[in-house]
Amino acid sequence: MCGLCGVLSPREHWTDGGQAGEGPNGRSVAETRRRERANQVRLANKVLAHYGLTLADWQGSSFVLSNRTGASEIIGHFGALWPSAARMAKRPCDPLDAALIAGLESAP
């Protein structure tokens, strides 16, 4: 799908979080959602670095997955990340890979 269609099409996914209103500690749900997305991106990047990939939030509506050569792909929701990551890395992204686990355990 082209970038514009990816941005304009509605894609609610269970990983996108809550509804409008007030969240925990009196914060708005939108603020809480932004924090959750930032945390998702931070944690995903720890895993994706093992495969030479990086993830960025794009205006709170999509993600951009990039590799070291500059190729990028718009990801509509967090659930679509892993198949795209495997395609861009040209190998399976295995969460049980011993080298990945060792790298995550030794990271600060």
N, C-alpha and C positions, 0 to 999 in steps of 0.2 A: 504494500500500500504506500502511496506517496505521503510525504510529510504533512501536507495540508490536510489530506483526508484523515490521517491519524490524529491530528489535533482536533478536527471538527466532529469526529464521530464520538457519541457518548459511550463510555465504557466503565460502568460501575463494576468494580471487582471487590471481593470480600477483603482483599489486602488494602483497599483504599481507606478504610476506617469509617468513622461515625457520620452522624447526621448533623444538621445545623443546630445551634443552641449553645448551651454551656457545658463544658467538660469538667474534669477534675480540678480542684483548687480554684474554681471560679474562672478558669481560662476558657476562652471560646474554643469550640470544637475545631474551628479553622486553625487556630494557633496550635492546638494539640496535634492536629493532623500534620502540620508543617514540621513539628518536632519529630513525630513518628517517621515521616518520610526521610528526614535528614538522618535519623538513626538507622533506618533501613539501608540507605545509600552507604553510610559509613561502614556498617557491618558487611554488606555485600561486597564492598571494595576490598575488604580484607581477604575474602575468598577469591574474588575475581583477579586480584593481583597475581595469584598463582598461575593463572591462565593468560596473563598479559593483557587483561582487559580492565576497563574502568567504567563506572556508572556515574551519571550525574542526573540530578533532578531537573526537569525542564518545566518551569513555571507551575509546579504543583499539579500538573495534569498528565505528564508523561515522564519517561526516563530516556536518557540517551546513553547507549552502550557504545564504547569506542575501544579500538585496539591500538597497538603501538604504531601501526602504519598509517593511522589517521582515518581508517574506515569507521563509520558509525551507523547506528541503526536506532530508530525511534521505537521504544518499547511502550506499549499502551498501559500496561499494568505490571506489577511486580511478579505475578504468576507467569507471565510470558518471558521473563528474563532468562531463565535457565536454558530453554531450547535455543533461544537466540545466542546465548553465550557459547553453547556447544558448537553452533554453526560458525560463529566468528572465530572461535579458538581452533576450529577444525579438529576437535577431539572432544570426547565426552567430558563434561564437568562433573566429576564424581566426588560427592561430599565425603566419601569414605576413603579417598585416596590417601595412602599412608604419608606421602610427601606433603600433601596439603595439611593434614592434621599436625604433622611435626612442625611445619612452618607456623601454623596458627598458635600452637602451644608455646613456641619460643618467641613469638612476637610480644612486644610490650603492651 
